Amino acid sequence: MKIKLGLLYGGKSAEHQVSLQTALAVNKALDRTKFDVYPIYITEQGQWVKGERLEGPVDNVAALQMKADAVSPLVLSKEMVPAEAAEETIDVVFPLLHGPNGEDGTVQGMLELMNIPYVGNGVLASAAGMDKVVMKNIFAQAGLPQANYTWFVRREWEKDRTAAYEKVEKELGYPCFVKPANLGSSVGINKCKNREELEAAFEEAFQFDRKIIIEENIVGREIEIGVLGNDEPRCSVVGEIVPNKEFYDYKAKYMDGDTGLIIPAEITAAEYEMVHDYAIRAFKALDGAGLTRADFFLTKEGQVYINEVNTMPGFTPFSMFPLLWQHAGVSYPELIQELVRLAIERHEEKQTIKYTM
């Protein structure tokens, strides 16, 4: 019997367009002999639209931006629909959402309450992985080496902007990176070499979040590794990003298509073991499930620093995560099937937990 798979995409997020590209790519790769595919679109205003079963791949994102009447998310639950419509409910949801209101544990929490299996990380890992400050605090507790950092909330900055800038200069110096704490895909990130650039970067980052993080600059190669699994995760090969710009920004990731990706990266066996170890430790520290992509800096001295993990990495044609697993011998369709299998495995384990005495 085929699995009724709901592709959940779009979302009320600055990364809405990234999510559409991911949904388009995943939909094209799905094996229709194993899955019945149902689109579930969240508009930029936060409205949910559930479409009819997709008989085959679609050619562009416009076809995924459905205009039907909005529905309640409860339509996903077998317990919340009329009996005659039960055959159209979803067995497993694949949240292809990036950024807040999707990748941050909010949708995962809703699916938990509805007791529906879903692909990827749970509430805790999703929320902690989205908030870069919380994530880095957890990594520090786990003893993972990382760049020095500090952070501010908007009100603190507005109260004394000069003090904020001086703290960054004293603790981190230049150059440094300013980032919204709760966005991915390099949205709102700037590299700052002086006070003027720092002030402009604060202004931009606070447009995307109420909390921002500032990190010291680590001079090194940008390398990434994929993690796949639940309680016994495994790693892919390592890839290297060689941006043609000063750093791997949003435009380089999703628009230019000319950023160099070296897979597998030219690193030593000892360096691979270090990256592998840190990626697994980070995954377990967050109580990960399904997948993450762990990003690192590798210095010329051979020191590895973890930068961040992405709990729902992109699946666009330019995305590193599926390419890493492809070079590790796992094709794109096989990768999707494995993620769905892991989702069902984690869901079944949760059903064995006793909630009453």
Salt bridges, closest charged atoms under 4 A:
ASP31 OD2 - LYS34 NZ 3.06
ASP36 OD1 - LYS2 NZ 3.04
ASP36 OD1 - ARG53 NH1 3.74
GLU55 OE2 - ARG53 NH2 3.22
ASP91 OD1 - LYS78 NZ 3.24
GLU103 OE1 - HIS98 ND1 3.97
GLU112 OE2 - LYS350 NZ 2.23
ASP131 OD2 - LYS211 NZ 2.79
GLU169 OE2 - ARG195 NE 2.82
GLU203 OE2 - ARG161 NH1 2.78
GLU215 OE2 - LYS136 NZ 3.60
GLU215 OE1 - LYS179 NZ 2.96
GLU224 OE1 - ARG293 NE 3.20
ASP231 OD1 - ARG346 NH2 3.27
GLU240 OE1 - ARG221 NH2 2.85
GLU246 OE2 - LYS191 NZ 3.35
GLU246 OE2 - LYS193 NZ 3.13
ASP249 OD2 - LYS245 NZ 3.87
ASP256 OD2 - LYS245 NZ 3.73
ASP256 OD1 - LYS251 NZ 2.77
ASP277 OD2 - ARG281 NH1 3.32
ASP295 OD1 - ARG293 NE 2.86
GLU338 OE2 - ARG234 NH1 3.88
GLU338 OE2 - ARG341 NH2 2.84
GLU345 OE2 - ARG341 NH1 3.27
GLU349 OE1 - ARG346 NE 3.49
